[in-house]
Amino acid sequence: MALDSFNPGTFLDNWSDEEFNPTHSGKPLARCIGEAFGIPPTDTYVYRAQGETTLHITERAISGKRAHGMHNWYHDDAGNPTEPQHPSSEEVAAYTSIFDPSLNLPKALNGFKSNSKANTIRKQVAEHLSSRFHNTTIGLLPSKKDRSHINPYLSLWTYSCQELEWSGPIPSTSFTKISHHILPIFYHHFGCIVPSYAALHVLAKLSQPAKPSKEAVIPILDVGSGNGYWTYMLRHFPSPSPEWKALDVRPIDSGLSEYRITWIKDTIKMDGQEYLHRNANGKGTILLLVYPQATGDFTGPILKMFEGDTIVVAGTQNVNGFTAFQDQGVDQWVEKNLKAFELTLRMPLPSFAGKDEALFVFQRKKV
């Protein structure tokens, strides 16, 4: 059953990697999740997302390591294993470090690529991520600066990369058919995709008015907000400047999907198109779509209805069909169907094993 007593503020106050991250605590993931969220060891809740599992079944799958091809992420387009087939622990650490809150992402990507050796998985990942990175904005990404940011999802995702021998996506990741039992656990407790510090900073920066002393912050419409983790993290994003205004994030979700954890209590339970119809089609707001579904004709109509100036999508950056559209990337679709918008930023997000995720920013062209 859902954890109705969950208190996100208390959870974050009590969070520590030393206590709840398997890498640092030495405890199994199921125990870490149980202790962090107050779930008893006898728990039998069924987590559903691209399959079904329980905490105990997931732990058995983790213990099995590479058995039954569970770590076979790296292959060619036909599914044949690459050589080497698995990355080293150092390669995994190099990939996850890209998303360190203290780093400037473009410089981190350059360092990741320049320090990669030939004929390694890291080389393939680095070239792929660099080729997909696109940025025509100025000052939108955070600069390099010593900073800490409490983000349990990023912490546990980092652990999962080492556990599952995953060092990032390559072009053939589009053809990956397998996943792992850990994914439904993450989906239910945190959501479908990890918000990096850089991604949250981009959204926070976009929402700041041109004239802070005279204009209100630009509202962010989190349409399809799910369990609200992105909304919560945005609302509690540490302001990098005293001049920045507190964010106005409005979560909208139809409530069709089940989540074990809910991070916010004020979700507007409404279909996204209906909300836009009732609210001037989003004029004067930012549209945020986090892992928009690729089925049911959801994404296209929402994007076409929106009359604001900025669209942000967190989802798949290859054509595996997991988000937005089954037959093409969201950037390809926008280029063909929303002539008034242009892609100004596409940057990697922390990708779960076998996935290839990114943050897209589309802004209305200036005339």
C-alpha positions as CSV (number, residue, x, y, z in Angstrom):
1,M,0.0,0.0,0.0
2,A,1.0,3.6,-0.5
3,L,2.9,5.3,2.3
4,D,0.4,7.9,3.4
5,S,2.5,8.9,6.4
6,F,5.6,9.9,4.3
7,N,7.0,13.3,5.2
8,P,9.4,14.6,2.5
9,G,10.8,17.3,4.7
10,T,11.7,14.9,7.5
11,F,13.0,12.4,4.9
12,L,15.5,14.9,3.5
13,D,16.5,16.2,7.0
14,N,17.3,12.6,8.0
15,W,18.9,11.6,4.7
16,S,22.6,10.7,4.6
17,D,24.6,8.6,2.2
18,E,26.4,6.9,5.1
19,E,23.1,5.6,6.4
20,F,20.9,4.9,3.3
21,N,23.2,4.5,0.2
22,P,24.4,0.9,-0.2
23,T,27.8,2.0,-1.5
24,H,28.5,3.9,1.8
25,S,26.5,2.0,4.3
26,G,27.3,-1.5,3.2
27,K,23.7,-2.5,3.5
28,P,21.6,-4.0,0.7
29,L,19.4,-1.7,-1.3
30,A,16.1,-3.2,0.0
31,R,17.2,-2.5,3.5
32,C,18.3,1.0,2.7
33,I,15.0,1.8,1.1
34,G,13.1,0.2,4.0
35,E,15.0,2.1,6.6
36,A,14.9,5.4,4.7
37,F,11.1,5.2,4.0
38,G,10.0,3.4,7.1
39,I,9.0,0.2,5.3
40,P,9.1,-3.0,7.4
41,P,11.2,-6.0,6.4
42,T,8.1,-8.1,5.8
43,D,6.9,-5.7,3.0
44,T,5.3,-7.4,0.0
45,Y,4.3,-4.3,-2.0
46,V,4.4,-5.0,-5.8
47,Y,6.2,-2.3,-7.7
48,R,5.0,-2.0,-11.3
49,A,6.8,-0.2,-14.1
50,Q,7.8,-2.1,-17.3
51,G,7.4,-5.2,-15.2
52,E,6.6,-6.2,-11.6
53,T,8.9,-6.7,-8.6
54,T,9.1,-6.5,-4.8
55,L,11.9,-5.3,-2.6
56,H,12.9,-8.9,-1.8
57,I,12.8,-10.0,-5.5
58,T,14.9,-7.0,-6.5
59,E,17.5,-7.9,-3.9
60,R,17.7,-11.4,-5.3
61,A,18.2,-9.9,-8.8
62,I,20.9,-7.6,-7.5
63,S,22.7,-10.6,-5.8
64,G,22.6,-12.4,-9.1
65,K,24.9,-9.8,-10.7
66,R,25.5,-10.7,-14.4
67,A,23.4,-13.9,-14.3
68,H,20.8,-14.2,-17.1
69,G,22.4,-11.3,-19.0
70,M,21.2,-8.8,-16.4
71,H,24.2,-6.5,-17.0
72,N,24.4,-6.8,-20.8
73,W,24.0,-3.1,-21.6
74,Y,26.7,-2.8,-24.2
75,H,26.1,-4.2,-27.6
76,D,25.9,-3.2,-31.3
77,D,22.7,-2.4,-33.2
78,A,22.1,-6.0,-33.8
79,G,22.4,-6.9,-30.1
80,N,25.8,-8.5,-30.3
81,P,28.0,-7.8,-27.2
82,T,30.7,-5.2,-27.5
83,E,34.3,-5.9,-26.6
84,P,34.8,-5.2,-23.7
85,Q,31.3,-6.0,-22.7
86,H,31.4,-4.4,-19.3
87,P,33.0,-1.1,-18.1
88,S,35.5,-0.8,-15.3
89,S,34.5,0.7,-11.9
90,E,36.7,3.7,-12.8
91,E,34.7,4.2,-16.1
92,V,31.4,4.1,-14.2
93,A,32.7,6.7,-11.6
94,A,33.9,9.0,-14.5
95,Y,30.4,8.9,-16.0
96,T,28.5,9.6,-12.8
97,S,30.9,12.4,-11.8
98,I,29.7,14.4,-14.8
99,F,26.6,15.2,-12.7
100,D,28.4,16.4,-9.7
101,P,26.6,19.6,-8.5
102,S,29.9,21.5,-8.3
103,L,30.9,21.1,-11.9
104,N,30.1,23.1,-15.0
105,L,28.5,20.5,-17.4
106,P,30.2,21.5,-20.7
107,K,33.6,21.5,-19.1
108,A,32.8,18.2,-17.4
109,L,31.8,16.7,-20.7
110,N,35.0,17.9,-22.4
111,G,37.1,16.5,-19.6
112,F,35.2,13.2,-19.7
113,K,35.9,12.9,-23.4
114,S,39.5,14.1,-23.5
115,N,40.6,11.7,-20.7
116,S,38.9,8.7,-22.3
117,K,41.1,6.0,-23.8
118,A,40.7,4.4,-27.2
119,N,38.8,1.1,-27.5
120,T,36.9,1.6,-24.2
121,I,33.2,1.9,-23.4
122,R,34.0,5.3,-21.8
123,K,35.3,6.5,-25.2
124,Q,32.0,5.5,-26.9
125,V,29.9,7.1,-24.1
126,A,32.0,10.3,-24.2
127,E,31.7,10.7,-27.9
128,H,28.0,10.0,-27.9
129,L,27.2,12.5,-25.1
130,S,29.4,15.1,-26.6
131,S,27.8,14.7,-30.0
132,R,24.3,15.1,-28.5
133,F,25.1,18.1,-26.4
134,H,23.7,21.4,-27.8
135,N,23.8,24.8,-26.2
136,T,23.1,28.2,-27.7
137,T,22.2,29.8,-24.4
138,I,24.3,32.2,-22.3
139,G,24.5,31.8,-18.6
140,L,21.8,29.2,-18.3
141,L,24.0,26.4,-17.0
142,P,25.7,26.7,-13.5
143,S,29.3,27.6,-13.3
144,K,31.9,25.4,-11.6
145,K,31.7,26.2,-7.9
146,D,32.0,24.2,-4.7
147,R,28.5,23.4,-3.6
148,S,26.5,20.5,-2.1
149,H,23.0,19.5,-3.0
150,I,20.9,17.0,-1.2
151,N,19.3,14.8,-3.9
152,P,18.6,11.2,-2.7
153,Y,17.6,10.1,-6.1
154,L,21.0,11.1,-7.6
155,S,22.7,9.4,-4.7
156,L,20.9,6.1,-5.2
157,W,21.2,6.3,-9.0
158,T,25.0,6.7,-8.6
159,Y,25.0,3.5,-6.6
160,S,22.9,1.7,-9.2
161,C,25.4,2.6,-11.9
162,Q,28.2,0.8,-10.0
163,E,26.0,-2.1,-9.0
164,L,24.8,-2.7,-12.6
165,E,28.1,-1.9,-14.4
166,W,26.6,1.0,-16.3
167,S,28.8,3.8,-17.5
168,G,26.4,5.7,-19.7
169,P,24.6,5.4,-23.0
170,I,26.1,4.8,-26.5
171,P,24.3,5.1,-29.9
172,S,23.2,1.5,-29.9
173,T,21.5,2.0,-26.5
174,S,18.5,2.8,-28.7
175,F,18.2,-1.0,-29.2
176,T,18.5,-2.1,-25.6
177,K,15.6,-4.3,-24.7
178,I,16.4,-5.3,-21.1
179,S,16.1,-3.4,-17.9
180,H,16.6,-4.2,-14.2
181,H,14.4,-4.7,-11.1
182,I,15.9,-1.6,-9.5
183,L,14.1,0.7,-12.0
184,P,10.5,0.2,-10.6
185,I,11.7,0.8,-7.1
186,F,13.2,4.2,-8.3
187,Y,10.1,5.0,-10.3
188,H,7.8,4.5,-7.3
189,H,9.9,6.3,-4.8
190,F,11.3,9.2,-6.8
191,G,10.0,9.2,-10.4
192,C,10.9,8.2,-13.9
193,I,14.1,10.3,-14.3
194,V,16.7,11.9,-12.1
195,P,16.8,15.7,-11.8
196,S,20.4,16.7,-11.8
197,Y,21.5,20.0,-10.1
198,A,22.3,21.4,-13.5
199,A,18.8,20.6,-14.8
200,L,17.1,22.2,-11.7
201,H,19.4,25.2,-12.1
202,V,18.3,25.6,-15.8
203,L,14.6,25.6,-14.8
204,A,15.2,28.0,-11.9
205,K,17.1,30.3,-14.2
206,L,14.5,30.2,-16.9
207,S,11.8,31.2,-14.4
208,Q,13.6,34.3,-13.1
209,P,12.1,37.5,-14.5
210,A,14.1,39.9,-16.7
211,K,13.5,42.7,-14.2
212,P,13.5,41.0,-10.7
213,S,12.5,44.2,-8.8
214,K,9.5,44.8,-11.0
215,E,8.3,41.5,-12.4
216,A,7.0,38.3,-10.8
217,V,8.7,34.9,-11.3
218,I,7.5,33.0,-14.3
219,P,5.4,30.0,-13.2
220,I,6.5,26.5,-14.1
221,L,3.7,24.1,-15.2
222,D,4.8,20.6,-14.3
223,V,2.3,18.8,-16.5
224,G,2.2,15.1,-15.8
225,S,4.0,15.7,-12.5
226,G,3.5,12.1,-11.2
227,N,4.5,11.7,-7.6
228,G,5.9,15.3,-7.6
229,Y,9.7,14.7,-7.0
230,W,10.7,17.2,-9.6
231,T,8.2,19.8,-8.3
232,Y,9.5,19.2,-4.7
233,M,13.1,19.6,-5.7
234,L,12.4,22.7,-7.7
235,R,10.5,24.3,-4.8
236,H,13.4,23.5,-2.5
237,F,16.2,24.4,-4.9
238,P,18.8,26.4,-3.1
239,S,19.0,29.9,-4.6
240,P,22.4,30.6,-6.0
241,S,21.9,34.4,-5.8
242,P,20.0,36.6,-3.3
243,E,18.3,38.3,-6.2
244,W,16.6,35.1,-7.3
245,K,13.0,34.8,-6.5
246,A,11.3,31.7,-5.0
247,L,10.0,29.4,-7.7
248,D,6.3,29.1,-8.5
249,V,5.9,25.4,-9.6
250,R,2.4,24.1,-10.3
251,P,2.1,20.3,-10.5
252,I,-0.7,19.0,-12.8
253,D,-1.4,15.3,-13.1
254,S,-4.5,13.2,-14.0
255,G,-3.6,10.6,-11.3
256,L,-3.8,7.6,-13.6
257,S,-0.4,6.2,-12.6
258,E,0.2,4.7,-9.1
259,Y,3.2,5.8,-7.0
260,R,4.1,4.4,-3.6
261,I,5.6,7.8,-2.5
262,T,4.0,11.2,-3.0
263,W,6.3,14.2,-2.5
264,I,3.7,16.9,-2.6
265,K,0.1,17.3,-1.4
266,D,-1.2,20.0,-3.7
267,T,-1.1,18.3,-7.1
268,I,-3.8,19.7,-9.4
269,K,-5.7,16.6,-10.4
270,M,-6.6,17.4,-14.0
271,D,-5.8,16.4,-17.5
272,G,-3.0,18.6,-18.9
273,Q,-5.0,19.8,-22.0
274,E,-7.9,20.7,-19.8
275,Y,-5.6,22.7,-17.5
276,L,-4.1,24.6,-20.4
277,H,-7.5,25.3,-21.8
278,R,-8.7,26.8,-18.5
279,N,-5.5,28.8,-18.1
280,A,-4.9,30.8,-21.3
281,N,-3.1,27.9,-22.9
282,G,-0.1,28.6,-20.6
283,K,0.6,32.1,-21.7
284,G,3.3,33.7,-19.5
285,T,4.4,30.3,-18.1
286,I,7.1,27.6,-18.7
287,L,5.8,24.2,-19.7
288,L,7.7,21.3,-18.0
289,L,7.1,17.7,-19.2
290,V,9.0,15.1,-17.2
291,Y,9.1,11.7,-19.0
292,P,6.0,12.4,-21.0
293,Q,4.3,9.3,-22.1
294,A,4.8,8.1,-25.7
295,T,1.4,6.5,-26.0
296,G,-2.1,7.8,-25.9
297,D,-1.4,10.9,-28.0
298,F,-0.4,12.9,-24.9
299,T,2.7,14.9,-25.8
300,G,1.8,16.3,-29.3
301,P,-1.5,18.0,-28.3
302,I,0.0,19.5,-25.2
303,L,2.9,21.0,-27.1
304,K,0.6,22.4,-29.8
305,M,-1.7,24.0,-27.3
306,F,1.0,25.7,-25.3
307,E,1.2,29.5,-25.9
308,G,4.0,30.3,-23.5
309,D,7.6,31.0,-24.6
310,T,9.6,28.2,-23.1
311,I,9.1,24.4,-23.2
312,V,11.3,22.0,-21.1
313,V,11.2,18.3,-21.6
314,A,13.1,15.7,-19.6
315,G,13.1,12.4,-21.4
316,T,14.7,10.1,-24.0
317,Q,17.2,11.6,-26.4
318,N,17.4,8.6,-28.7
319,V,14.6,6.9,-30.6
320,N,13.9,4.0,-28.3
321,G,10.3,5.2,-27.9
322,F,10.1,5.5,-24.1
323,T,9.0,9.1,-24.0
324,A,7.1,11.7,-26.0
325,F,7.0,9.9,-29.3
326,Q,7.5,6.3,-30.3
327,D,8.9,7.0,-33.7
328,Q,11.1,10.1,-33.3
329,G,12.9,12.3,-30.7
330,V,11.0,15.2,-29.2
331,D,13.6,17.6,-30.7
332,Q,12.9,16.2,-34.2
333,W,9.1,16.5,-33.6
334,V,9.4,20.1,-32.4
335,E,11.5,21.1,-35.4
336,K,8.9,19.7,-37.8
337,N,5.7,20.7,-36.0
338,L,6.4,23.8,-33.9
339,K,8.0,26.2,-36.3
340,A,7.8,29.1,-33.7
341,F,10.2,27.3,-31.3
342,E,13.8,26.4,-31.6
343,L,16.0,24.0,-29.6
344,T,18.4,26.1,-27.4
345,L,19.7,23.4,-25.0
346,R,20.0,19.7,-25.0
347,M,22.1,18.2,-22.2
348,P,22.5,14.8,-20.7
349,L,20.6,13.8,-17.6
350,P,21.6,10.9,-15.3
351,S,20.5,7.8,-17.3
352,F,19.4,4.6,-15.6
353,A,21.1,1.5,-17.0
354,G,20.0,0.9,-20.6
355,K,18.5,4.3,-21.1
356,D,19.6,7.6,-22.7
357,E,18.1,10.6,-21.1
358,A,18.4,14.4,-21.6
359,L,16.9,17.7,-20.8
360,F,15.6,19.7,-23.8
361,V,14.9,23.4,-23.7
362,F,12.8,24.9,-26.6
363,Q,12.3,28.7,-26.7
364,R,10.0,30.7,-28.9
365,K,12.0,32.4,-31.7
366,K,12.3,36.1,-31.5
367,V,10.8,38.0,-34.4
